[in-house]
């Protein structure tokens, strides 16, 4: 799932109940465990978030995913990045690796 800008995160993530709307076609079944590869902006962080589908929206061709309980640190990191308080540490920490 690619978000064009950091402000798109505020539209897809609901902080009140820890859910996220994910546009998907085909829509996964209710109760299915899903993995969301999330990219925020063009040069923003790339994060893998796991959760469970709790409802589907066929008019919008997507589903609502309840974020797993172990994903809190990732969500906090994305929230901090969107607010502008954190640099993109995911790119500066890792060593470049090129395979032949």
N, C-alpha and C positions, 0 to 999 in steps of 0.2 A: 504494500500500500504506500503510494508516494503522495505526500502532502506538498503542494506547490509552495506554500509559505508557512511560517510558524503560526500565523493566526488561524490556519485551517485546523490545527490541533484543538483549538477551543471550540470548534464546531462539531468535531467528531467525538471528543472525550467528555463524558459527564462526570465531574468530580463528586457529585452528590452520592452516587451509588457505585462508582468505579466501573462504569461500562463504556464501551466504545462502539460507534456505528461503523460498520465496514461494508463498503460497496462490494458486492460479489455476484458473479454470474457464472455458474449456477450457485444458488444459495445453499449453504450447508444445512444439514438436518438439525432439528432442535436437539440440544444435549450433546452435540458433537464437540470434541476437543479440537481447537484450531490453533495454528501458529501464524502470527501476523508479522511479516517482515516490514517494519515501519521505517520510512525514510522521510525526515523532516527537512523540507527545502532542498535546494540544489546542493549545498555544501554542509548541510546539517548532519546530525547524528543518524546512524543506522542502528536500529534496535529491534530485537526479536522479542515479541510479547506473546505469551500463551494465555489462553482463556477458554471459556465454554460458551457456545451459542445458547442464548436464553430466549430470543424471539427473532422472528423474521418479518421483513417488510417487503412484500412482493411488489407494491407500487413503486418503491424506490430501488428495487433489486438489490437488497442488502440484508444484513442481519445485525443484531445487537449482541455484542460479546461481553460477558462478564470477565473482567481481568482476573487472573489467578492470584491467590494470596501471596505467592512468592515473588510477584512482579512489582512490588511497591517501590523498590529502589529505582527501577527503570522508569516508572511513571514519575517519580520525584525528579529524576534527572531531566526528563523531557520537559516537565513543567518549568524547571529552572532555566533550561535553554530557551524555551519560548518566551519567558519573561525578560530574557536578555542578561541574566545574571551569571550564566555559565558559558565558558567557551566549549567548543566541540572537542572534548577530550578523547573521543573515540578515534579520531584520526591522528592526534599528536602523540599518543601514548604508544601505539603499536609500531613495531619495527617493520619496515617494508620487506616483503618477501616475494621473490619472483621465482617461479618454478620453471624448469626447462621444458 
